[in-house]
């Protein structure tokens, strides 16, 4: 090794040490120095890619780790880290393939087994995810991150006691896992004297990464709200949301313009013209439950999924993905909603067939399959044209309660409008205007509106409305929705395991002193 190589190795070793100490800025500087001298330095390329992933700069991370693997394709940990980056970009099948390559090279690589479990969980393949986590823990019994991840899947499956045990063991092993505190407090209301509250408060006084700090803010906010400290809770929410908002990109002009574009394209004339064309599919299998996040959609799906003829499929990204695949005659992508005027009967039928081809295999024998992706409200008019017999249910909740509930959650998927109260209020107004438009242009009775507050006040009456809208005979099991055993993967995962309670109605009133900017934005100010 010549002196230059020795110096580069020393720099790289120093960078790795800083990286392990979570000094990302210092590590980044040294990795870049190494790469300036040797652009093919495997370790620097690989670990700078990991650092970019930690900074939520996914495209750069992907490029760097891919370049590293071109130099050394036998590096199992690099394949594993590639899997993590691909998962973060929603490329789940590619992520799974990367983890499989890592495990082909190193079958007992615990970090890859853990990452593979996380990707399988995102694919809703929960039994396989549990198996992968169990293998990771067989290799490394004290792997706290894998324990936390396994607890999360157990939570989705309704095995709450087992989930709690995994969370508690993970935090005993590694008290700094802020994300596990976040899952733990969502299991059930936090009670006075819970020792993990003191653990969180102690952790909050230490040096933390920005990600851990904001996760801890959200966790403490939930704990303080449960304990009745509403001012302390909301101050934590303000801190956590501000941190999250500072690290994401949200183009508010584009987001609000999207609402306007949809309303402009889906004129009454266009709807009537396309209805006369026919096309689409006569299938009534899909049931679309849509609306704002935190508006009661999980509750409505759980009521429906408690009926023996209904399969609850959860939040499917199928519609969003299909709208992104539309191409013009020259092969160019045409964006939604601009492609809608060009749809004829045949293309509406093809669109419906593609959707049904992905959804029906989830439960081939079910009379109905629910698709509870809230943001399908963007596609309500398209759903009507392509699947004119598919029931549509719009869940509605008090606007301030809805927004405060959104503001209280650190979402796993992009909900970038929710981390600033004024932006959130303006987004909600855009959503309200779009839903008012759908009411005006769709045929009467096409979309059932279900108010969360009404469900709380009269569960049976509203459940009967929901079941009737889907053309089903009444089944009393729909009233025992909390006893239905099915995976639930939303921010309401714990609530739907409990009987209905009125505590969430008027929740925002507890935080009224903090909500002036939200109320102004909702009012159009």
N, C-alpha and C positions, 0 to 999 in steps of 0.2 A: 504494500500500500504506500503510495507516494505521499509526501507531506500535504498536498492539496486534499487528497482523499481523507487523510487523517483529520484535517481541519473541518471538512464537511461532516465527517462522522461525529466529531465533537459538537458542532453546531446542532446537528440533528438530535443528538442525545440530550442536549440542553433544551431543545424545543419540546421533545417528548416529556421531559420532566416538568416544564412549565404547563404543558397541556394537561398532564395528570393532576397538577395543582389548580386547574381551571383558570389559569392565566391565559386566556385565549388570545389576547392582543400580543402578549409577549411571545407565545408560541407561533402565532401567525407570522410575526416579523422574522423569526429565525427560519421557519420553513421556506419563506420566500427568498431569504438569502441563500439557502442551500440550492433552491431551484434556479436561482439566477446564475449560479455557477455550474449546475448540472441539471438540466431540464428533464433528465431521465432518471432522477434519483427516486427509486421505488418508494422508500419509506416516507420521504417528504411529500411525494404526490399523494400517496395513500392517506397519510394522516392529516394533510391539509384538506383533503376531501372530507374526512371525518369532521374536522373543525368547521368547514363550510356547512356541513349538515347541522351541526350544533347551532350555527348562526342562522339556520333556516334559509340558507341560500342553496336550495336543492339542485338547481341546474348546474351550478358550478361544482357542487359536490359530486354529482353524477359524472361530469366530464373528468374530474381529477381521478376518481377511483377507477373509472373505465380506463384511463390512460395508464394508471399503475398496473392494472391487470394485463394490459398489453405487454408490459415488461415482464411480469411474473404471473402467469395464469394459474400457478399452483398454490397461490396464497389463499388459504381457506378463510382467514379473517377478513381479507379484502372482499371476497365474494359475499361474506356475511354482512359487511358494512354496505356493500352495494344493495343487498336485499333491504336493508333499513331505509336507504335513500329512496329506492323504488316504491316501497310501501308508503313513504311520506308523500309521494306524488300520485298516489292512488293507482299505481300500476301493480296491482296485487298479484296477478298471475306471473308477471316478470319477477316480482319480488320473491315469490315462492320458488321459482326456478333458480334464482341466485342462491337462496338458502340451501336448496337441494344440491347445487354444485359445491357449496362450502362443506356440506355434510358428506358428500361423496369423497372429498379429500380428507376430512377429519370427522368421522362419525360421532365422536363424543365431544365435539366443540359446543360447550354449553351455551355460549352466547348465540350461536346459530340456531340451536334447538329452541331457545327462548324467542328469538326473532321470528323463527318459522311459526311458532305458536301465535305470535301477535298478528302475523299476516293471515293465518288460518282463521283467527277470530274475526278479523275484518271481513273475511269472506263468509262469515256466519257458519263456518264449519267447526262448531264448538267442541264436539267430541274429539276431533282430530287435534284441535288446539290444546285441549287438556292432555292428550297423549304426549304431545311434543313438550309441554311444560313438565310433565311427569318424568320424561326422559332427561330433561335438563337438570331436574332436581335429584334424579338418581345419580347423575354424574357429580353434581355439586349441591349437596343437601342444604347448604347455607346460602344459596344464591337468592338474595333478597329480592332482586328485581323480578326474577321468575316467580317467586312466591306472590308478589304483588300482582303480577299479570295473571297468574292462575286464579287468584282471588277475584279478579275482575270478571273472568269467564264464569266462575261459580256464581257471581252476583247476577250476571245475565240469565243464568239458568234457574235463578230463584233459590239457590242453595246458600241462603244468606248466612247461616251459622258457620258453614265451612269457609265461606268468603271472609267472614270476620276473623276467623282463626288464622287464615293465611295473611291477612293484612297485619294483624297484631304481631305475628312471628316475623314478618318482613321488617316491621318497624323496630322490633327488639334487636334484630340483627344489624339494621342500618337505620338509625333514627333520623338520618338526613333525607330520606326519600319523600320529598314533599308531595309528589304525585300520588303516593299511596295514602297519605293523609287525606287527600282530596277524595279518593275513592271511599275511604273509611267513613268519612262524615256523611257521605251520601247514602250509606246503608240504612240509617235510621236516625231519628232525632238524637242529637247529642245531649247527654244528661249531666247535671251538675256533679262535679267530682270525677268525671272521666279523666284518668291520668294522661290520656293522649292530648288533651287540651293544653295541659302544662308543658308537655313535650313540644307541642307546636310553638307555644309562646317562647320557650327556651331556644328552639331552633331559629326563631325569627330574630333573635339578638346576635346571631352568628353571621359570618361572611357566607353569602350564598350566591350561586349563579343567578342571573336574571330570570331564567326559566323557573328555577326552584322558588325564587322569591315571589313570583306572581302566582304560582301554584299554591304556595302557602297562604298568600293573601286570600285567595278564593276559599281555601279550606277553613281558615279562621273566620271568614265572613259567615260561612254556613254554621259553624259551631256557635259563634256569638249570637246569631239570629235565633238558633234553637234555645239558647240560654236566656233570651230576652234582652240582650244588650244590642238594641237595634242601631244606636248611634255608632257603637264600635264596629258592628257588622258592616254598616254602609261605608264607613271610612276605609275599611279593608277592601270593599268592592271598588271604591274610587281608586285606591292605590293599585290593585291588581289589574283593573281594566285599563288604567293609564299606562301601565307597563306593557300590557299586551298591545294596546293601540300604537305604542311607539315602535313596535317591531314588525308591524304588518303593513301591507299596502292596500289601501281601500280607496278606490276611485269613485267618490260619491256622485260626481256628475254622471259617470257612465251608469252607475247603479240606478239612479233616479230616472235617467234617460231611457233605460230599458223598459220601465213601467210605461213611459209615454209611447215608446215604439210599439209595444204590444197593443195598447189601446187604439193607436192609429191604424194598425194593420187589420185588427179584428173589428171592422165596422159592422153594423147591422146588415148592410148590403152584402158584404163578403160572406158572412155566416149564412144568409139565406141562399146565396148563389151556390155555395159549397154543399149545403144541405140538399139542394135539388139534384146535384150530381150523383148522390148516393155514394157508393164506395165504402170504404172502411170495412169494419167487421161487425157482424151481428152479435158477437160474443158478449155475454153479460158477466163473464167470469171475474174480470178485475173490478175491484172497488177502490176508488181513489179517495183517500182521506187527506185533505190538504188545508193549509192555512198557515198562520205564523207559527214559528217555533214557540213552544211553551203555552199553547192555546187549548190543550186538552186532547190533542190528536192521539196520543198514546192510550189515554183512557177509552176513547171511542173505539180504537182498534182492539183493545183488550175485551171490550164488551162484545164486539163482533166475533172475535176469535174464540170466544167462549161458546159460540154456537157450533154444533157438530158439523155443519155443512161448510164452515168457513175456515180457511187457513190464513193466519196472520203472518205476512211475509216481512213486515217491518219497513224500514226506509230503503227503498230501491232507487238506485241511480239510473235505472233503465231509460226512462224518458229523456232525462238530460243527455245521456250518452247518445241516444238515437237522434236527437235533434242536432247533435254536433257532427253527424255523419252524412248529412244531406249534401249532395254535390250537384252542380249544374251540368249542362251538356258537355262543357269543355273539361269537366273534372274538377272545377274550382269549388271550394266550399262556399255554401250560401248560409248565412247566419239565420237563426230564428230571431224574430218572427218573419223576416223578409222572404223566406222561402214559401210561406203559406199560400200567398196568392197564386203561385205556380202549381199547386197541387191539383191533380185531377183525381177521378174516381179510382183509377188504378194505383196511383202513388199513395193515396190514403189507405187503400187496402194493403199495400206492401208495408206501410208504416205499422199498421195494426198487426199484421202477421209477424213482423219482426218482434214487436213488443210481446205478443202472446207466446211466440216461440221461446222467449227467454223466461217468461213468468210462469206459464202453465206447468212446466216440468218441476217446479218447486213443490207442487201438490196436485198431481194429475187427477186424483179422485175428488178434489174439492169442488163444490158448486161455485164458491167465490174465493178469491185470493185478494187480500188487502194489500195495497201499496200505500204506505203511510209517509211517503216523502213529503214533508210539509211544503217545500218550494215547488211542488207540482202545480201550485196555484198560478204560476207563470203560464202553464200549458192547458189551462182549463178549456179554452176554446178549441184547441187542437184535440184534446181528449174527446170532446163532444163530437167532432167531425169524424175522427178515426174510429172511435168506439162508442157509437151513439146510444148503446144500451147499457154501457158500464155505469153503475151508480157513482155519483160524485157527492162527497160529504165535505162541507166546509166547516171547520171548527173555529169558533169565535170565543174570545174572552175579553174582559174589560181591558181597554188599550193600555192603561197605566200598569195594571197588574201584569199584563203580558210583557211589556217592555222591562219592568223591574225584574221579572223572572228571567228574561233573557240576559239582563245585565249581571245577574247573579251566577251565571254559568260560564265556565271556561270550556267552550265547545271543542270537540275533537276535530270536527270538520269545519270548513271555512264558513263562518258567520261574521264576516268582518265589519258588518254594520252595527254590531251589538256592543262595541267596547267604548262608545262615547254616547252619553245620554242624548245630546242634541242630534247627532247623526242617526241614532236609533229612532228618535221621534220622527225625524223627516222620512226615514225609510218606512216606518209604519204608516205614515200618511200616504206614501206612494202605494203601498199594499192596499190600504183602504180604498183608494180611488180605483185601483185595478179590480178589486172584488166588486165594487159598485158597478163598474162597467160590465163585468160578467153577468151580474144580476139583470142588467138592462138588455143585454143582447142574447142571452140564452133563453130557450123556451121556458115558460113557467113550470116550476116543479122539477126542472132538470137537475138542480143542485139543492141538496138539503143542507140547511144551516143549523148547526147544533151549538148552542151557547153553553159553555162550561158551567156557568152559574146555574143554568136551568137543570143540567144533569145532577149537580150537587143537591138542588132543591127537590128534584123529582126524578130519581134514578129510573124507576120502572117506566114512567111515562115517556121519558126521553129515549130509553133503551128500546121501547116498543116502536117509537118513530123510526129509529135507526134501522131496526130489523125489518120493518115494513118497507122502508125505502129501498131495501135490497131485495125485495120480493120473497122474503123468507117467512115461514111460519114461526110464531113465537116459541121460544124455548127458555124456561126459567133459569137455566144455567147462566144466561147472560147477566143475571143479577149477582152472581157469585164470581164475577170476573177476576177477583183477587186470588181465587183458588185455582184458576186455570194454569196448568203447567205448560209453559212454552217459553222459549228464549225471548227475552226483551232486551234490546240494546239501544236505549235512549237515555237521556238525562233524567227521565222519570222512572228509571228501572226499579227503584225501591218503592215508589209510591203505588204502582199498580199491583204490588204484592199485598197491599193493605186495603181494608174496606174503605169506602169513600168517606171523606171527612171534609168539613167546611173550612178548614184552617187557611186554605190558599185564597179564598174569596176575600177581597179587600186587603190583601197582603201589603200592597204598596202604601196604604195609609200609615203604616208604622214608620215609613221613611220620608214622610211628606216634606220635611224641612229641606231635604236634599234634591227635590224633584222639580224645582222651578223651571230649569232649562228644558227638561223633558216635556213638561206640560205646555210650555211655550211652543216647542217644536210640533207637538201633536195638534196644537191649535192653529198652526200655520204661521207662527211668529218667527 
